Amino acid sequence: MSPRTTDLTTDALWHTEDRPGPKVSYQDTNYRRSIPAEERLSICLRFLATGDSYRTIAGSFRAGISTVSMLIPDVVAAIWDCLMEEFIAVPGAEEWR
């Protein structure tokens, strides 16, 4: 993947993928190979960066539309779970008063 497609440097992409990577990785089965975490993150970042339709993104990554439509919310939720505590401060009891 080139930095051009998502407007991120390679280092920033790998740094981001290390955190939600295990949450979006799945095992290969006898019937199909799973989509690697790196590609899942690329698909999600392309959607978030461009706002393209699922159909367009599915075509550019050679994945099914239903796959893309299920993959993007999963990856966004994994990113949210990993980065929420670091970047969004939850107010304490004193701050609510």
Backbone hydrogen bonds, N-H to C=O, Kabsch-Sander energy under -0.5 kcal/mol:
donor,donor_aa,acceptor,acceptor_aa,energy
5,T,2,S,-1.3
6,T,2,S,-0.6
7,D,3,P,-1.7
8,L,3,P,-0.8
13,L,9,T,-2.0
14,W,10,T,-2.4
15,H,11,D,-2.4
16,T,12,A,-2.0
17,E,13,L,-2.3
18,D,14,W,-1.9
19,R,15,H,-0.6
19,R,16,T,-0.6
21,G,17,E,-1.7
23,K,20,P,-0.8
24,V,20,P,-1.2
24,V,21,G,-1.0
25,S,21,G,-0.6
29,T,32,R,-2.6
40,R,36,P,-2.3
41,L,37,A,-2.5
42,S,38,E,-2.0
43,I,39,E,-2.5
44,C,40,R,-2.2
45,L,41,L,-2.8
46,R,42,S,-2.2
47,F,43,I,-2.0
48,L,44,C,-2.6
49,A,45,L,-2.5
50,T,46,R,-2.4
51,G,47,F,-2.3
57,I,53,S,-2.2
58,A,54,Y,-2.9
59,G,55,R,-2.0
60,S,56,T,-2.1
61,F,57,I,-1.8
62,R,58,A,-0.7
63,A,58,A,-2.4
68,V,64,G,-2.3
69,S,65,I,-2.6
70,M,66,S,-1.3
71,L,67,T,-2.2
72,I,68,V,-2.2
74,D,70,M,-1.1
75,V,71,L,-2.4
76,V,72,I,-2.6
77,A,73,P,-2.3
78,A,74,D,-2.0
79,I,75,V,-2.6
80,W,76,V,-2.6
81,D,77,A,-2.6
82,C,78,A,-2.0
83,L,79,I,-2.4
84,M,80,W,-2.1
87,F,83,L,-2.0
88,I,84,M,-2.7
89,A,87,F,-0.6
96,W,92,G,-1.1
97,R,93,A,-0.6
97,R,94,E,-0.7
